[in-house]
Structures are given as C-alpha cells and as structure tokens.
Amino acid sequence: MRAWMLPAGSDGFDKLYLEELPDPTPGPGEVLIQMLAWSINYRDFAVAAGKYFGGALKQPAVPLSDGAGVVAAVGPGVTRFKEGDRVQSAFFTTWEDGPHRMGPALGDGMAPGTLAELVVLPESGVVPMAESLDHGQAACLPCAGVTAWNALHEGPRPLLPGMRVLVLGSGGVSMLALQIARASGCEVIATSSSDEKLERIRGLGAKHTVNYKTHPEWGAWIAQHLGGVDKVVEVGGAGTAEQSMTALRTHGEVAMIGVLAPEGGPNPRALMMSAGTMRGIFVGSAAMARRLNAAIDVNGIEPLIGARFKFEQAKEAYAHAWGPESFSKTVIEL
C-alpha cells in the first residue's frame, strides 16, 4: 500500500514523503479500512512541525487523524462491523462513551495515522458514517465535527433552540459549528478579519458578522450592539478568550478549544459579570460522533469542503489548508 509519512524529527509539512509499505492485516478486535478520503486539521500542522504534545516525532509516522472509507476485513471477535461497511475514524481510539477520557489519539506520531490506503484500527476506534454523506464529507468529522458537536450539544448546558452562538473565524470547527447551530434552531454570529470570508459566512446562515480588525474589542462590541451570546466556540485560546468571555450573556458558556491563539493571559473577570462558565473541549467520544452523524442525517447537514485534492497531492493540500485561501475543511481523496 501507499502511505504518506513524516520523518523522525520533522519540522514542517514540507517533509512529507510517499512510501510503499506492506499491506496490514487486522488482528483480534481490529478493523482493516480501505481509506478513500481524509481531512486536515490545525493539529496536523503542529504534529508535522514537531510542536504537538511530546515534541518532535521520535520515529517516522503516518499523519492525520481524520479519514473515511470502507471496511476491507475484520479480525476475530469484531461484531459491530463487516466487510463493505462505510466507516470513519474516531479521534480517540479507546474513548467510546461516558466522561472525558484521554487515550490514544490518531495521527500524533504514537497512535496510528490515517493518511494511507489501508489502516488498521481497533473496533472501538471506528464509527459508522452518516448515511447521507460521501466519504469526503464524512472525513471532515472525526476531529473538527465532533469538537463542534461537543462544544454545542454536550456538557451541562447543551444548546437549545433560540440560543445565540458565536463562532470565531472560518476554519473547519467554526464552520461545522455554524451548520450544527443553525440546524438546532439557533442564531449565529461569526468573526473574521476578511470581509470576503464574512460574506461567505453570511451565505451559510450567520445572522451577524464582525470583522475583528475593524472592531478590535469585538467581545464588548457584540455584547453592547448585538446583545451578547449564549455560547462561544472558542477555537483561539488565551489570545481571544477574554474577548469571548466579554461577549457572553447571563449564564453563557465559553467552550474552550483554544489552539489557534494559545499565547496570552486572559482575565476571567468577565465570567463574574455574566455568571458564565468555561468548559474545556478536547474533541470527544465515539458516542458523540454517532450522535453527530444521526443529527446530520436527520437535518440534512452537508459539511462544507473548501477544497479537494487527490491522494498524490497531499503536500499541496497541506499548503492550501495552511494558506490564506483556506475556508472550512480541506479534503484529500482517492
């Protein structure tokens, strides 16, 4: 099989190389997937640059956590899947349900990566695809989609119709959160530094948009001029969290994902003023992925793909996803 690899000590996605590897076979409790599509997340750039948890890669590794394909074979003891099933990867391979539980996370250089023609995963790390989606759309969901779903519909204050949601920027998590929130009967406010992207976001259903270069104190502006929000999908982090807290209505929640702007020191005082909360989000469980896929089928949600690339164009796909033209999800397909 062919697999894209990052070398030990990789310091950027330009180090990707295509390799021929032996075809894997599934062992007890394992599922062999013929991969047909993948998507790129911000985390994947940190892994390639040697800046993810654990630092630089200690050995060559297949990258990416997000992919979808068809079951090619199952090992002894597998009961939930059979050959021919359309499936997607689960970000955490052992967090099936219940309270937050860290465990092996695909594509981090220690757990398996998905950017290969054939991938073996434990049965617990495989999720049935939404019936209404193609493989490229399904590949957008394991990390970004489940993160957005967790931020909006899980935890002590799940989304209710009529609530107001704030999303930051036009990346995959934010655009999927916009689509999920709109399908849930909620009003969406979005920020970006690009008026062109804000126009596209309005076309996706955002009622209000804010250019954060025009309004540097966008949190206070949203609170004062738009009446604040009930939920913030906070993909920035320490650099934007204070603004997000300021934007909250009474008893609102900041769902903290926080990888795009990790530097800074937010003052949590604004939470006092709104009786608000901040909840940490690190993707989610396989059960959350199944709930998301059910909602997608019922509501006709189609994950937005900004650009599609062929398997042989993985480097170009990474470059596009990193560049200024990137919008929502960048997908690689066979």
C-alpha positions as CSV (number, residue, x, y, z in Angstrom):
1,M,0.0,0.0,0.0
2,R,1.0,3.6,-0.3
3,A,1.2,5.8,2.8
4,W,2.3,9.4,3.3
5,M,4.9,9.7,6.0
6,L,6.6,12.3,8.2
7,P,10.2,11.6,9.2
8,A,11.6,11.4,12.7
9,G,12.3,15.0,13.8
10,S,10.0,16.5,11.2
11,D,9.8,20.3,11.5
12,G,7.2,21.0,8.8
13,F,4.7,19.5,6.4
14,D,7.2,20.0,3.5
15,K,8.9,17.0,4.9
16,L,6.1,14.7,3.9
17,Y,7.1,11.8,1.6
18,L,5.2,9.0,-0.1
19,E,6.2,5.5,0.9
20,E,5.3,1.9,-0.1
21,L,4.5,-0.2,3.0
22,P,3.4,-3.8,3.4
23,D,-0.4,-4.2,3.4
24,P,-1.6,-4.6,7.1
25,T,-3.9,-7.3,8.3
26,P,-6.4,-7.0,11.2
27,G,-5.7,-8.8,14.4
28,P,-8.2,-9.8,17.1
29,G,-10.7,-6.9,17.8
30,E,-9.4,-4.9,14.8
31,V,-10.8,-3.5,11.6
32,L,-9.0,-3.0,8.3
33,I,-10.3,0.0,6.4
34,Q,-9.7,0.9,2.8
35,M,-9.3,4.6,3.2
36,L,-11.0,6.8,0.5
37,A,-10.8,10.3,2.0
38,W,-9.1,12.4,4.6
39,S,-9.2,15.9,6.0
40,I,-6.6,18.2,7.5
41,N,-6.9,19.9,10.9
42,Y,-4.8,22.6,12.5
43,R,-3.4,20.0,14.9
44,D,-1.8,18.2,11.9
45,F,0.4,21.2,11.3
46,A,1.6,21.1,14.9
47,V,2.4,17.4,14.6
48,A,4.3,17.9,11.3
49,A,6.3,20.8,12.9
50,G,7.3,18.8,16.0
51,K,5.3,21.2,18.2
52,Y,2.5,18.9,19.4
53,F,2.4,17.2,22.8
54,G,5.6,15.2,23.2
55,G,7.6,17.4,20.8
56,A,9.3,16.2,17.6
57,L,8.4,12.8,16.2
58,K,10.7,10.1,17.6
59,Q,10.2,7.8,14.6
60,P,8.7,8.1,11.1
61,A,4.9,8.2,11.3
62,V,1.8,8.3,9.1
63,P,0.0,11.6,9.8
64,L,-3.7,12.7,10.1
65,S,-6.5,11.6,12.4
66,D,-9.5,12.1,10.1
67,G,-10.5,9.7,7.4
68,A,-13.3,7.7,6.0
69,G,-13.5,4.6,3.9
70,V,-14.9,1.1,3.5
71,V,-14.2,-1.9,5.8
72,A,-12.0,-4.3,3.9
73,A,-11.7,-7.0,6.5
74,V,-12.3,-7.6,10.2
75,G,-10.3,-9.6,12.8
76,P,-11.5,-12.3,15.2
77,G,-14.0,-11.0,17.7
78,V,-15.3,-8.0,15.8
79,T,-19.1,-7.8,16.0
80,R,-20.1,-4.3,15.1
81,F,-18.6,-4.1,11.5
82,K,-18.5,-6.3,8.4
83,E,-16.7,-6.1,5.1
84,G,-18.2,-3.3,2.9
85,D,-19.5,-1.1,5.8
86,R,-18.9,2.7,5.2
87,V,-17.0,4.0,8.2
88,Q,-14.9,6.9,9.6
89,S,-12.1,7.0,12.1
90,A,-12.6,8.0,15.8
91,F,-10.1,10.6,17.1
92,F,-9.6,8.8,20.4
93,T,-9.5,5.1,19.7
94,T,-10.5,4.0,23.3
95,W,-12.9,6.7,24.4
96,E,-16.2,5.1,23.4
97,D,-18.6,6.9,25.7
98,G,-19.0,8.5,29.1
99,P,-17.0,11.2,30.9
100,H,-13.9,12.7,29.3
101,R,-11.1,10.2,29.0
102,M,-7.8,10.8,27.4
103,G,-6.3,7.9,25.4
104,P,-4.5,7.1,22.2
105,A,-5.2,9.9,19.6
106,L,-4.8,9.1,15.9
107,G,-2.1,10.9,13.9
108,D,0.0,12.1,16.8
109,G,3.1,10.1,15.9
110,M,2.4,7.5,18.6
111,A,-1.1,6.2,17.7
112,P,-1.8,5.2,14.1
113,G,-2.2,7.8,11.4
114,T,-4.8,7.6,8.7
115,L,-3.1,9.1,5.5
116,A,-2.6,5.7,3.9
117,E,-4.5,3.5,1.6
118,L,-5.1,0.8,4.3
119,V,-5.4,1.5,8.0
120,V,-6.0,-0.9,10.9
121,L,-7.9,0.4,13.9
122,P,-9.4,-1.2,17.0
123,E,-13.1,-1.7,16.7
124,S,-13.6,0.9,19.4
125,G,-11.9,3.5,17.1
126,V,-14.3,3.0,14.2
127,V,-17.6,4.8,13.7
128,P,-20.3,4.2,11.0
129,M,-20.6,7.0,8.6
130,A,-23.7,9.2,8.3
131,E,-25.8,7.6,5.6
132,S,-26.3,10.9,3.7
133,L,-22.7,11.8,3.3
134,D,-20.0,10.9,0.8
135,H,-16.6,9.8,2.0
136,G,-15.0,13.3,1.6
137,Q,-17.8,14.9,3.7
138,A,-17.5,12.2,6.4
139,A,-13.7,12.7,6.6
140,C,-14.4,16.2,7.9
141,L,-16.0,15.0,11.1
142,P,-13.8,12.8,13.4
143,C,-11.9,15.8,14.9
144,A,-13.5,19.1,13.8
145,G,-17.1,17.8,13.6
146,V,-17.0,16.0,16.9
147,T,-15.3,19.0,18.5
148,A,-18.0,21.3,17.3
149,W,-20.7,18.9,18.4
150,N,-19.2,18.5,21.9
151,A,-18.9,22.3,22.3
152,L,-22.6,22.9,21.4
153,H,-24.6,19.8,22.5
154,E,-22.6,18.0,25.2
155,G,-21.8,19.1,28.8
156,P,-24.0,20.7,31.5
157,R,-25.5,23.4,29.2
158,P,-26.4,21.8,25.8
159,L,-27.7,24.1,23.1
160,L,-31.4,24.9,23.0
161,P,-33.4,26.3,20.1
162,G,-33.3,30.1,20.1
163,M,-29.9,30.4,21.7
164,R,-27.2,32.6,20.2
165,V,-23.9,31.1,19.2
166,L,-20.6,32.9,18.4
167,V,-18.0,31.2,16.2
168,L,-14.5,32.6,15.6
169,G,-13.0,32.6,12.1
170,S,-13.8,30.4,9.1
171,G,-11.9,27.2,9.9
172,G,-13.4,23.7,10.0
173,V,-14.6,23.6,13.6
174,S,-16.2,27.0,13.3
175,M,-18.0,26.3,10.1
176,L,-19.2,23.0,11.3
177,A,-20.4,24.6,14.5
178,L,-22.3,27.2,12.4
179,Q,-24.0,24.5,10.5
180,I,-24.9,22.4,13.6
181,A,-26.1,25.5,15.4
182,R,-28.3,26.6,12.5
183,A,-29.8,23.1,12.3
184,S,-30.5,23.3,16.0
185,G,-32.6,26.4,15.6
186,C,-30.0,28.9,16.9
187,E,-28.8,32.3,15.7
188,V,-25.1,32.5,14.8
189,I,-22.7,35.4,15.0
190,A,-19.3,35.0,13.3
191,T,-16.0,36.8,13.3
192,S,-13.2,37.1,10.7
193,S,-10.6,39.5,9.6
194,S,-11.7,39.1,5.9
195,D,-14.8,40.9,4.7
196,E,-14.9,38.4,1.7
197,K,-15.0,35.4,4.1
198,L,-17.6,37.1,6.2
199,E,-19.8,37.5,3.2
200,R,-19.4,33.7,2.5
201,I,-20.2,33.0,6.2
202,R,-23.4,35.1,5.9
203,G,-24.3,33.0,2.9
204,L,-24.1,29.9,5.2
205,G,-26.7,31.3,7.6
206,A,-24.8,33.6,10.1
207,K,-27.2,36.4,11.0
208,H,-24.4,38.8,12.1
209,T,-20.7,39.0,11.3
210,V,-18.0,41.1,12.9
211,N,-14.6,42.0,11.4
212,Y,-12.2,41.8,14.3
213,K,-9.8,44.2,12.7
214,T,-12.5,46.8,12.4
215,H,-13.6,46.1,15.9
216,P,-10.6,45.0,18.0
217,E,-12.7,44.9,21.1
218,W,-15.2,42.6,19.4
219,G,-16.4,40.9,22.6
220,A,-17.6,44.1,24.1
221,W,-19.0,45.2,20.7
222,I,-21.0,42.0,20.4
223,A,-22.3,42.4,24.0
224,Q,-23.3,46.0,23.5
225,H,-24.6,46.1,20.0
226,L,-25.9,42.6,19.5
227,G,-27.0,41.7,23.0
228,G,-24.3,39.0,23.7
229,V,-24.3,35.3,23.1
230,D,-25.2,32.1,25.0
231,K,-22.3,30.0,23.7
232,V,-18.9,30.7,22.2
233,V,-17.0,28.1,20.3
234,E,-13.6,29.4,21.4
235,V,-11.0,28.0,18.9
236,G,-8.5,30.7,19.6
237,G,-7.3,30.2,23.2
238,A,-5.6,32.5,25.6
239,G,-5.3,35.2,23.0
240,T,-9.0,35.6,22.4
241,A,-10.6,34.1,25.5
242,E,-11.1,37.4,27.3
243,Q,-13.0,38.8,24.3
244,S,-15.1,35.7,24.2
245,M,-16.0,35.9,27.9
246,T,-16.9,39.5,27.5
247,A,-19.4,38.6,24.7
248,L,-21.4,36.2,27.0
249,R,-24.9,36.7,28.1
250,T,-26.0,35.8,31.6
251,H,-25.2,32.1,32.3
252,G,-23.4,31.8,28.9
253,E,-20.6,29.3,28.3
254,V,-17.3,29.5,26.5
255,A,-16.4,26.1,25.0
256,M,-12.6,26.3,25.2
257,I,-10.8,24.5,22.3
258,G,-8.0,27.1,22.2
259,V,-5.3,26.1,19.7
260,L,-5.1,28.9,17.2
261,A,-4.0,31.7,19.6
262,P,-2.6,29.9,22.6
263,E,-0.4,32.8,24.0
264,G,-1.7,35.4,26.4
265,G,-3.2,35.6,29.9
266,P,-7.0,36.2,29.9
267,N,-8.5,37.9,32.9
268,P,-11.6,35.8,33.8
269,R,-13.3,38.7,35.5
270,A,-15.9,38.9,32.7
271,L,-17.3,35.5,33.8
272,M,-18.2,37.2,37.1
273,M,-20.3,39.7,35.3
274,S,-22.3,37.2,33.3
275,A,-22.3,34.3,35.8
276,G,-20.7,32.4,32.9
277,T,-18.7,29.3,32.7
278,M,-15.7,28.0,30.6
279,R,-15.6,24.3,29.7
280,G,-12.6,22.6,28.2
281,I,-13.1,20.7,24.9
282,F,-10.7,18.1,23.6
283,V,-12.6,16.6,20.6
284,G,-15.0,13.9,22.0
285,S,-16.0,10.3,22.2
286,A,-17.1,7.8,19.6
287,A,-20.6,8.1,21.0
288,M,-20.6,11.8,20.4
289,A,-19.6,11.0,16.8
290,R,-22.5,8.7,16.4
291,R,-24.9,11.4,17.8
292,L,-23.5,13.9,15.4
293,N,-23.9,11.6,12.5
294,A,-27.5,11.0,13.4
295,A,-28.2,14.7,13.6
296,I,-26.5,15.1,10.2
297,D,-28.8,12.6,8.6
298,V,-32.0,13.9,10.2
299,N,-31.2,17.6,9.4
300,G,-29.6,17.2,6.0
301,I,-26.3,18.9,7.1
302,E,-23.6,18.8,4.4
303,P,-20.1,19.5,5.8
304,L,-18.6,22.4,3.8
305,I,-15.5,21.4,1.9
306,G,-13.4,24.4,0.8
307,A,-11.1,22.4,-1.5
308,R,-10.5,18.8,-2.6
309,F,-7.1,17.3,-3.6
310,K,-6.0,13.9,-4.9
311,F,-4.1,11.5,-2.7
312,E,-1.0,12.2,-4.7
313,Q,-1.4,15.9,-3.9
314,A,-1.1,15.6,-0.1
315,K,1.6,18.3,0.1
316,E,-0.5,20.7,-2.0
317,A,-3.5,20.0,0.3
318,Y,-1.4,20.9,3.4
319,A,-0.2,24.1,1.7
320,H,-3.7,25.1,0.8
321,A,-5.0,24.4,4.3
322,W,-2.2,26.5,5.8
323,G,-2.7,29.4,3.4
324,P,-4.9,32.5,3.4
325,E,-7.4,31.0,0.8
326,S,-8.3,28.1,3.2
327,F,-12.0,28.1,4.1
328,S,-13.7,25.4,6.3
329,K,-12.2,21.9,5.5
330,T,-9.5,20.8,3.1
331,V,-10.0,17.3,1.9
332,I,-7.8,14.7,0.3
333,E,-9.4,11.9,-1.8
334,L,-8.6,8.8,-3.7
